[in-house]
Amino acid sequence: VDPDTLADLLNAEHLMVQTCASLSQRHAPFRDTFREVGGLAVFCNILMDSLLAMALDPLKLPSMHVPTWRLVRDMKLLEAVTYMNQANQTQVLQEYATAVASLVSLVASLTAVLRDKQRQPITPQQRERMEGCRLAALKVLVNLTNHNPLGWSQFYEADGVSAALAVLETSSEGDGMGDYDALTLGLGLLINNTELHTHSRLTLAAAFLPSGERALLFLGRLFRSKVVTGDNGRTDFKSMPVDVVVVAAYTSVLIGCAVKDNEEALETVYGALEGASVRPLVEVLEYFIVCHEEADKGQTASSDFIDSLSSVLQTLAGYLKQAPTA
């Protein structure tokens, strides 16, 4: 943003958004106060205006400097006030029923531009700005669909599964921190929406990526690319950096969600995994749960998170004795 434009943007609204975001991040009770005094309703109107300003032809997105800057600012506040706050999440979902669809559409449009490098060349600065905007939208979507049935339904109706899978495909090809963040957020978003929402789970099991590859085969390939197998045939976790373990664990959880009560999906996964066995998925998830609990020491891990991981682990472990059909 150039200095003259920046001066125009540094107004009372901007200071309000920045201050409230900082307070929400540092002081959890402020999130409730913000809602109770009407701040959330006022702010959501500001956010919807920002989203509307971005609802243009995707080809114009790289040149939209100021709208992108403003939208990222607003989404950071929405992320902060909805983090671990069910009441705020529900108010946004109930009173602004198009918010999830607008965010999904934004993610899909940004991903399309970032993916299509040849048809629409973009500068490194434009790429960085667009990747930052996409990450901000993904973080908000993760919050709004975290153990929230209304969020799951709105995400499904907005074809969020397809948008999130496109994020996985593009981010898995890069090796930067932004790619890692997008990959883990995309995996987390799909886990949120497929663990307990049947329609999204079935959609994932049958889905194909923009490249034409079946989603389950892609997830199996992604998992194999992260896991190191030792001479004894078991997973060699000492040879896997922490970030690699995280991606492998999230991928194993998502695969576990996709194959639940779905024999056809399970057979597809068998074909995508080395040795036609879910044992590597089980090993990685068991290790991840132990590491998470050990690092947490009971201070920050929610019981819901551990329960979700354990439930998926139980599903996968149940398939260990089940041989794939010929």
Rosetta blueprint (number, residue, H / E / L):
1 V L
2 D L
3 P H
4 D H
5 T H
6 L H
7 A H
8 D H
9 L H
10 L L
11 N L
12 A H
13 E H
14 H H
15 L H
16 M H
17 V H
18 Q H
19 T H
20 C H
21 A H
22 S H
23 L H
24 S H
25 Q H
26 R H
27 H L
28 A L
29 P H
30 F H
31 R H
32 D H
33 T H
34 F H
35 R H
36 E H
37 V L
38 G L
39 G H
40 L H
41 A H
42 V H
43 F H
44 C H
45 N H
46 I H
47 L H
48 M H
49 D H
50 S H
51 L H
52 L H
53 A H
54 M H
55 A L
56 L L
57 D L
58 P H
59 L H
60 K H
61 L H
62 P H
63 S H
64 M L
65 H H
66 V H
67 P H
68 T H
69 W H
70 R H
71 L H
72 V H
73 R H
74 D H
75 M H
76 K H
77 L H
78 L H
79 E H
80 A H
81 V H
82 T H
83 Y L
84 M L
85 N L
86 Q H
87 A H
88 N H
89 Q H
90 T H
91 Q H
92 V H
93 L H
94 Q H
95 E H
96 Y L
97 A L
98 T L
99 A H
100 V H
101 A H
102 S H
103 L H
104 V H
105 S H
106 L H
107 V H
108 A H
109 S H
110 L H
111 T H
112 A H
113 V H
114 L H
115 R H
116 D L
117 K L
118 Q L
119 R L
120 Q L
121 P L
122 I L
123 T L
124 P H
125 Q H
126 Q H
127 R H
128 E H
129 R H
130 M H
131 E H
132 G H
133 C H
134 R H
135 L H
136 A H
137 A H
138 L H
139 K H
140 V H
141 L H
142 V H
143 N H
144 L H
145 T L
146 N L
147 H L
148 N L
149 P H
150 L H
151 G H
152 W H
153 S H
154 Q H
155 F H
156 Y H
157 E H
158 A L
159 D L
160 G H
161 V H
162 S H
163 A H
164 A H
165 L H
166 A H
167 V H
168 L H
169 E H
170 T H
171 S H
172 S L
173 E L
174 G L
175 D L
176 G L
177 M H
178 G H
179 D H
180 Y H
181 D H
182 A H
183 L H
184 T H
185 L H
186 G H
187 L H
188 G H
189 L H
190 L H
191 I H
192 N H
193 N H
194 T H
195 E L
196 L L
197 H L
198 T H
199 H H
200 S H
201 R H
202 L H
203 T H
204 L H
205 A H
206 A H
207 A L
208 F E
209 L L
210 P L
211 S L
212 G L
213 E L
214 R E
215 A H
216 L H
217 L H
218 F H
219 L H
220 G H
221 R H
222 L H
223 F H
224 R H
225 S H
226 K H
227 V L
228 V L
229 T E
230 G L
231 D L
232 N L
233 G L
234 R L
235 T E
236 D L
237 F H
238 K H
239 S H
240 M L
241 P L
242 V H
243 D H
244 V H
245 V H
246 V H
247 V H
248 A H
249 A H
250 Y H
251 T H
252 S H
253 V H
254 L H
255 I H
256 G H
257 C H
258 A H
259 V H
260 K L
261 D L
262 N L
263 E H
264 E H
265 A H
266 L H
267 E H
268 T H
269 V H
270 Y H
271 G H
272 A H
273 L L
274 E H
275 G H
276 A H
277 S L
278 V L
279 R H
280 P H
281 L H
282 V H
283 E H
284 V H
285 L H
286 E H
287 Y H
288 F H
289 I H
290 V H
291 C H
292 H H
293 E H
294 E H
295 A H
296 D H
297 K L
298 G L
299 Q L
300 T L
301 A L
302 S L
303 S H
304 D H
305 F H
306 I H
307 D H
308 S H
309 L H
310 S H
311 S H
312 V H
313 L H
314 Q H
315 T H
316 L H
317 A H
318 G L
319 Y L
320 L L
321 K L
322 Q L
323 A L
324 P L
325 T L
326 A L
